[in-house]
């Protein structure tokens, strides 16, 4: 069993972006080829800036933390800021994570890379 750090558990217990949006600019559906987790990301873009995000999925705590960190970082930023996302950004923010779950961080990055710029 993987052990999650306090930081990962914090994001799991304090989800700001979990849920759905009735009105959105983009809806991205993605299924992980590694673990089978399914993610739906709702994105609102206005004036070339990220105005809102929501996600829903059946994923682990590291998935949740990764999505929370990416959403928090991008909210209010210009769409081209998405190019700055990489796995190291999550790893630096968390400090520690179960390395057996690196694919969870990659899943979040894959989904955000699907946003039409």
N, C-alpha and C positions, 0 to 999 in steps of 0.2 A: 504494500500500500504506500502511495506517495504521501509525504508529509508536506503540508503547506505552511508557509511562513505566516507570521502575523500580518504582514502587508497584503498577502493574497487573500487571507481571511477577511481583512478589513474591506477590500473591494467587493468580496462576495456578500458581505453583510450590509454594505452601503451603496447599493446599485442606484445610480442616478439615471442611467440610460436604458435600463431594461423595460421592455414593453413594446407597444405598437403605436403607429401614427395613422390616423385616418387620412390625412393629407400629407403627401410626400412628393419629392421631386424624383427620387429613385428608390427602387426596392430591389435588393440584391439577395438572391437565394444561392446558397452554396452548401455542398455536402463534402465533408472531409473524406478523402480516399483512404486515409490511414486509420481513423477511428470510427468513422460513420456519423460523427456529430453533424447536425444540420443547423445552419444559421440563416436567419433572415435579418438583413440590415435595412432600416428605413432611413433615408437621408433627405434633408431639406436644404436646398441651396438657393440663396437669394442674393442677387447682386454679386455673384461670383464668390460668395462666402458661405461657409457652413453655418446654417442657422439652428439646426436641430438634428439629433440622431436618436434612434431607438433600435434595439435589437431584441430578438427572441431566439432562443435555441435550447437544445438539450445538450449542455456542455458542462465541463468540469469548472472548478474554481479558478484554475489558471486561464481558461477561456474567458471567463467573466472578467477577471482582472485585466486581461489583455484588451478586451473590448472597452472596458471602462477607461483605461489609460489612453487609448487612441481617441475615443470620443472626447474625453476631457481636453486633450491636447489640441484637437482640430476645431473644436467649437469656437466660432467667431473668426476663425482664420480664413484666408483666401484658399480657394480650391487647390492652387498649385503647391500649397504647403504639404500636400499628401506625398509629394516626392521625398520628403524628409523622413518618412516612416520607414523603419527597418527593425529587425528583431532586436538589435542592440538597444534600441530606445526602450523597449519593454524590460529587457534584462537590466539595464542601468536603473530604471525606475524601481524595479522590484528588489534588486540586489541579489536575491537568492530565489530559486525556484527548483522544482523537481526536474532534473535534466532528462528524465524519462518522458517528460511532457513537452519537449521543445516543439513538437508538432502542433501544440495548442497555440503557441505564439505565432507560428507560421500560418495557421488557419486564419487568425485575425488579420494578419498582414495580407493574405490572399484576398480576403473579402474586401478590405479597404482599397486594394489595388484595382478592384473591379469597378470602383466608382468612376463614372464617365466624367472626364474633365472638360 
